[in-house]
Amino acid sequence: MTQTEQQLFTASHSRERARARLYRMVMPDHLCPYGLKSRWLLKRQGFKVEDHPLTTRQETEAFKEKHGVDTTPQIFIEGERIGGYDALRAMFGDVPKGEDDTSYRPVVAIFGVAFLIAAALMARAGGVDPLFLLTGFVAVAMTLLGLQKLQDVESFSTMFLNYDLLARQWVPYGYIYPYAETLAGVLMIAGVLPWLSGPIALFIGTVGAVSVFKAVYIDKRALKCACVGGGSNVPLGFVSLTENLMMMGMGLWTLLRLI
C-alpha cells in the first residue's frame, strides 16, 4: 500500500469512527432542506450523526444565541463547530460557487439534453442519419435556449444590451429575440415554413456572432452571456460564438434546401 493509499485509508476509517452533531430546524411549517442535505452528506462521508432537531422557533433562537450564530443548520465534529451546509461542503473539498462565479453548466446541460432529444427523434424515425442528428440537435438547442430566455424576457433583454450591437441601436430587438429564436427552432424541428425559420436563424445568428466577436475578441470585455437567460453566469466567449455560428449554419442549410 502506497503512502497516499495509507493516508486515504486512515482518513476514511477515522471518519467512520468520528461523530458529528447536527442541529437543524424540524417544524410543522418548515423542514430545513439544508439540514437534510447536511445529514445526508455527513453519512455519505462515513460520520455517525447525532441528529438534534430544533422543533420550535423559540428553541431555534435560543440555540443561535447560545452559539453566536445567525443561521441553522450547524454542524459540530468532535466538539468543533464546522458551520452550516456550505462550510461542510467546503470541508470536503466541494467549495460552493458564489453568485458572481461563472459556470458553463447551464449551456452544457442544454446542449446535452438537445443532443439526446435529437438522437431520440432520429431513433423514432427509424434510422441512423448523421445529418438528421446534427440539424435536429441545433434546432432543439435553439428551442431550449429560447425557452430559457422566455422565462424572464426583461432580465434577458437587459443583459443582452451589454453586448448585442443591434439591440443597442434598437432596444425592442432584445424583447423580440427570445420569441424569434424559439419560433425558428420549433419550425425547424417540425420541418415546416423553412422560408421563415431559415432567414430568422441566419439573421439572429449573424448579428449575434458579430456582436460576440467584437465584445470578446476585439474590445476584450469580460461579460456574462445572456444565451441561457438573464440570470445566467455563463461567460461570454467561445461558447456564445459557437451558438451563433450554429444558428447561422442552420439558417443557411434551411435556405439552401429550398433551392
Protein Blocks (a to p, Z undefined) as FASTA:
>chain_A
ZZklmmmmmmmmmmmmpccdddddddfkbccfklmmmmmmmmmnopacdddddfbfklmm
mmmmmnopabdcdddeehiafbdfklmmmmnopacddfklccfklmmmmmmmmmmmmmmm
mmmnopacfklmmmmmmmmmmmmmmmmmmmmmmlmmmmmmmmpmklmmmmmlmmmmmmmm
mmmmmmmmnopakllmmmmmmmmmmmmmmmmmmmmmmnopacddfknojkbcbdcdjklm
mmmmmmmmmmmmmmmmmZZ
